[in-house]
Amino acid sequence: MNGKIKKLVILTGYFKGESYGLLGPQMAATIINSHTDFNAIVVGVTNENDIKDVKTALNHYFGDQQKILGFSSLGGRSDLFDLARELKEQGAITILAGSQAGPDYKGEKGWQSYPHRFKGVSDCFSFALHGPAQQIIPILSSGFDKDISKFDGVLCKDANGRINETPSTDWDDTFLSAVDWQTLYLLNGSVFEPITITTAQVLQQIGCQHAAKERQVFIDYPAGLVKNGPQPSYITICQKGCSFCDVAVDKGYFGGVGEAAFKKQLWCLPEDGDGRKIPFELINESPLFKLSQLFKLADELAIELSQINLTLRADYLIKGLKPLAAALDIATKKNVRILLSSIGFESFDDSILKNLNKGLDRQTNLDAIKAIRQLKSRYPANLGYLKQEGANHGFIHPTPWDNPQISHEINKTISMYQLSHDILPHHSTPLIIHHASGLADWIRQIELKENIQFQRVGTTIGWWQTKEEFLL
């Protein structure tokens, strides 16, 4: 590249052997490339990559230019936090962005008074940018030798080490339309090489309706701390959305993206070898009522779709069965596949679903599964939901509330409804408690009531530790 071109690299977590696009980081790169004089690329870093090779590749890419690095969608990876700190100490500008950038920069609630809590990563980054990606435009235009503390969405330290924070700007459809999907690179040895993505994402809705309303939630004590005799049976928290979901707390619900911006995203999708748009995940927690409209918009654009991947809740699926069937009728005529790629069942026990604040019960999950299986028999070629077809449905296990009785009932349900055959993933997902999620408030209350400490593992809380291991 021409040495006069200003360069910016966005580093993000990635999975080895994959070729999927990254909507958030790649949309941010598109915004930077379209509205500033910087050239931005996105580099996916897998767990298998050697950080030394990443540093070598960065040195080669930037040459004698100052390194300007964004970090997004890190998944709590300590190796990337450490890399950001090292590069910052060497003079690079390191920017934390993406979901939970603000809370991760500031650290866990009350960490100043409780040293075992997550202290945040403000030492690793020049500043954090919380909220829509377009907030970076005036910062890049002004230069980093200016005071950026007053720009929208910025968190940074002052001369005394105190963190200043400015409110984020609103989401704007102007910046939620065009996406350049050719900005993604992976590490090959110690150089960055572009990859061709085979699955993308299209943003139709920002946030989740379940996270739109705050409610009081009563969460049971962990099974390992239940005692004989009088004791509190639950902890009360105020929560938006599922209690384990840090994204719901972070984004809430902002509604849908405008039709013009949505159509532009569809248009920007790459094409496969047959001239169809590559498979894409529709980012919308309740997509079924607008699914037929999507085909109409594709017709207006004179584009052909190949596969639409849906992530949704079981109760939203039941409410949208008729619209889904109508969309499948259209998909059948157009030879398009609709893949129910991830349904958030999470558990098949009512008490655990209550503690997760899913807003539904075991029977709702089972009704959804029955409906899916019936639809599959009607649309065998155009509806996918099986794990063999690429689906990975939500099943959280273990959890803090597991006990022999609950485990017995869940296993009984799995056997009775043959869930291992088509629904359950090959591996369950252990409950992950991010320090800014609702369950983090629950666990901090337990720590204070029981005079114990749970281990912090990066940005998460290790709930699996027993009381005896952390007696004070």
N, C-alpha and C positions, 0 to 999 in steps of 0.2 A: 504494500500500500504506500501511497504518497506520504512521506513523513510529515507533511504540513497538515494532514487531516487529523483533527482532534479525535481521540479514541476513547471509548468507554466500554467496559466489559461488565456484564451482569452475571455473577456466579450464582448457581442454584443447584440444589440436590437433584440427582437423577438416578435411575435404575439401570444397571448393567444389562446390555443386550437389547434394550428397548429403542423405539424410534417414534415416540409420541411427542407432540408439540406441547409447549408450555404457554398457555394463554396469557397469564399475568405478566411474566417476564418478557414474552415476545411482544405483547401489546405495548409494554413500557418501552421496549427498544424501538418499536415502530413510531411511537410518539416522539422519542428523542430524535430519531433520524428525520422525521418530517418537520419538526418545529425548532430544531437547534442546529448549530454547525458542528455537532458531534456525530460520529459514526459509532453506533452501539451494536454489539453482538451479545448473544446469550450463550454461556458456556455451562453445560450440565456436568457436574462432578459426581461420579459414583463413589460408593463406599470402597470400591476396589482401587480407585485411582490413588497414586502416590502423590501426596501434597508437594513433595519436592519437584515432581514433574509439572504440577500445576504452576509452581513458582517459576520454573524454567520457561514454560510456555508464555507466561505473562511477561517475563523479561524480554523474550523474543518479540512478542506482539507489540509491546509499547516502545521498545527501543529506548531512546533517550528522553521520551516524553514522560511527564508525570503520570503515574497510574491513577485513573479515576475508576473506581470499582463499586458497583452496586452488588448487594447480597440480598437474595429474595428466595422465599420458599425453602428455607434451610432445614426444616424438620428437626430443629434443635441440635443439629450436628456440631459437636464441640470442636471437631477438626477444622471446620470452616470458620467458626468463631475465632479459633486460635490463629488461623491464617489471616483473618481480617486484622487482628491485633498486631501481628508481626508486620504486615504490610503498612499499617498506619504508622507504626514506630519508625519505619524506613522512609516515611514521607509521602505515602500514598493517601489519597482521599478515599475513605471507605464509608459507604452509605448503606445503612440497614433499611430495607423496604419490605413490602409485602404484608401478608396477614400477621397481626400481632407484633408488628415492628415497634410500636410505641411501648406496650407492656414489656416486651423482651428487653428493650433498651433501658427502661426504668428499673426493671427488676420486680420481684415478687412483693406483694403488699407487706409492709412492716419489716422488711429485711434488715433495716437499720437497727431495730430492737431485738431481732431474732437472727443471730449470725448464721444459723444453719440454713436459712432460706436463700433462694436463688437471688443473687445480688445484681443480676442484670448484666448486660454486655456493653454498657456505655463506654468502657475503656477500650473496646475493640473497634469502635466506629467513630468517624469524625462527626457524624450526626445520623439521626434516623428520620425517615420520611414516612409518616403515617397517613394513609388515605390514598386518594386517586393519584395515578402516576403523573398526570400533567402538572402536578405541583413542582416537578423537577425543572420545568422549562425556564422560569425566571431565575432559578438558582444557577443553572448552567450559563444563562445569558449574562448574568452579573459577574460571574467569576468567583472563585473560592477565596480571593483575597479580600472580599467584602464581608460585612456582618450579615449572616444568613439567618440569624435567630428570629427575625420578624416575618419570614416567609411562611405561607400557609403550610400546615402539616409538619413543621420541623420540630424535632426535639434535639437539643444540644446542650452542652455544659457551658456555664459561664466561667469567668476567671477564678471563681471560688469553688468550682466543682459542682455547683448546683445545676440541676437540669431545668432548663426552660422549655416550655411547650406551647405551641400555637395551634389553634383549632384547624382542622382539615377543611379544605374547600369541598363544595358539593360535587357529586358525580355528574358528569356532563357527557351527553350522547355524542358530542362532537369528537370526543377522544375515545369512544367505545365502538368505533366502526371498522376502519381499515386495520388489518393485521398482516404484517409481512411475515410469512411462515418460513422464510429462508434465512432467518437470523440465528438459528440454533447450531451450535458447534459442540463437539465432544473432544475429549483428549485422546490423541493417538500418539503414544510414546510421550514426547514432551512438546508436542505442537497441537494447535487447535485445528480440527478439520470439520467442515460443514457436513451435516447429515440431512438426508431427505426424510421428512416425517411421513408416517403412514396413518396416523390418527391425530385429529385436531380437536379443538373445542370452539363452540359458539356461545357467546353470552347472551341469554335472553332475559334473565332475571338476576338482580343483585340481592343476595341474601335469601333468607328463608322465612316464609310466613309464620312458621312456628316460633321464630325468634322475634316476632313483632310485638308481642305482649309479655310484659313481666308478670310473673306470678310467684306466690309463696310455695315453696316445695319442701316437703318433709322427707328427709333421707335417712334411712336406717343406719344404725351403728354397724361398723364392720363386724362380720361374724367372729373374727378372732379376738375382738374386744368385748363381746357380750359376756356379762358376768351373771352369777347367781345373785338374787336379791335385787333390791330397788336400784334403778339406774335410768338415765334417759334412754328411751328407745329410739329416738331419732334426733337429727339436727335440722334446724330450719334455715333455709337460705332463700334469697330472692333471685330468681333466675329467668332469663330469656332463652328459649330454645332448649335443646337437650343439655343436660347438666354436664356432660363430658365435652361438649362442642365449644372449642375456643373461638372458632370462626363466627358462630352465632353471636357470641358476646362481642366480638370485634366489629362485625358488620351490621348485625341486626337485619332489618329488611328495608330495602330502598325501592322496591317495585321493579317494574319491567323496563327493559331497554326499548327505545322508540323503534318503530318499524323501519324507518330509513336506515338507522345504524345497524339494525339486525340484518337487513338485506345486504348491506355492504359487507358485513362479516361473512355471510354465505357466499357472496361473490368472490371474496378473497381466498376462500378455501382452495388448496391445490387440487389438481385433478389426478386421477389414477390413469393407468395405461389405456383404459377404455373411454376416457374423456369424461368420466363421472367425477363428482367431488368425492374426495377421500372420506372415509368414515369419520364422524365427529361426535363428541359428547355435547349434548344440549345442556348448557348450564341453566337449569331451572328445576327447582325442587317440586314444582307442581305443573308439569309440562303438558298433560294429556288434553286439556281443554283447548289448547292452541296448536295441537299437533297437525290437524288437518290443514290449518291455515299455513303451516310451514310449507306444505306441498304447493299450495297456491302461490306463495311468494317465490318458490323455486321456478314455477312455470312463468311467472312474470319476468324473472331474470333469464329465462331460457337456459337454465342449467339442469343437470340431472344429478340426483343424489344416489348414493350407494348404500349407506348405512347410517342410522341415527341411534346413538347410544344414550340411554336415559338413566339418570340417577334420581330416585324418588322414594318417598315414604310409602309404607304399606297402606295407610288410610287414604292417602291421596290417590293411590292406584285404584282402590275400591270405588272411590267417588268418581273416578274418570274412566270406568270400564266401557261405557257406551262410546265416548269420544275416542278411546283407544281402538275399539273395534272398527269405528268409522275410518280412522287413520290407517288401520291395517287393510281395510278394503282398498283404499287408494294405493297403499304400498304394494299390494299384490298386483295391481294393474301396472304399476310402474317398475316392478321388480326391485323394490327397495326393501332392505331388512331393517326392522326395528328391534334393537337389542335392549332388553331390560338389564342393563349392565351392572347396576348395583341398587338393590332395595335394602333400606336400612332396617332389617328385622331386629338386629342387635341381641335379642334374647327371646326365649320362649317360656319365660317365667314372669308372672304379673308383678311380683315384688321387685324384681330387678328392673323391669321396664319402668315401674314407678320411680325407683331411685335414679334411673337415667333420665327421668322426665321426658320420656318419649311422647307422651300424650296419647298413647294407644295401649291396647292390652294384647295378651297372647292370642285370643280368639281372632282379633283383627288380622294379626300376622297369618294365622292359619287360613282365614277366609281369603286373604290375598293370594296365598299359595294355591288354593283350590281354584280360584278364578284364573290364575296364570296357566295352570295345567289345562284347564278347559279351553282357553284361548289357543294354546299351543296345538291342541288337536284340530282346531279349525284353521289355523294358519301355520302349518308346520314349517314351511320354507321361509316365511316372512317375519315370524316372531321368534326371537331368541331370548332365553333366560337361563339356560343351563350353564353350569360352570365349564362344561366341555365346549360351549359356544363362546367362551370368553367372559362370562359374567362372574362377578365376585361380590356376592351379597354380604351385607353386614352381619357379623355374628361375633359379639364381644364376650370373650371368656379367656381366662378367669376374671372374676370381679371380686371386690372386697366382701360381697354378701353371700358368696357361695358357702353352702353347708351340705351335709349328706342328703338331707331331705330335698333341697332344691335341685341338687345334682341328679338325684334319682328321678325326679319328676321331669326334668329337662331331657334326660336320656330316654325316658319313657315316651315323651312326645316325639323325639327324633326317630325312635324306632317305629312308633305307631303310624306316623305320617311319612315315613321313608324319606326324611329330609336329607340324609346323607347322599341319596341317589342323585338329586338334582339341585338342591338348594344350598346346603352348607358348603362353604369354601374348603379347600384342602387343609387350610390351617386357620384356626380362629385367631382373632386379634385381642391380645390382652388389653384390659382397660387402661388407657393412657390418660393421665390427669395433668393437663397443662396448668402451669401456675396461675394463669389468668382465666381459667374456666370456672364454672359454678362449683364443681366438685372440689376445686382447690379451696374455696371458702369453707366448704364442709370439712375438709381434712384439717384445715388450720384451727377450726373450732374444736375438733376432737383432740388435737395436740394440746391445746390450752386446758381443756377439761380433764384430760387424762394425764397431764404432765409428762408427755412423751414427745419424741421427735421422729419424723419419718425422713428417710434419705431423699435428698434432691439429686436427680440425675439429669444434668443439663437444665433444660427449661421445664422438666416434668417432676412430679412428686412420686416417689417410690412407695406407694401405698401397701405393697406386699410385705414390707418389713413388720415384724411382730412387736408388740409392746415391750416384751422382755428385753429385746435387743437395744432399746433406746430409753431405758429408765434413766431419769435424771438424778 
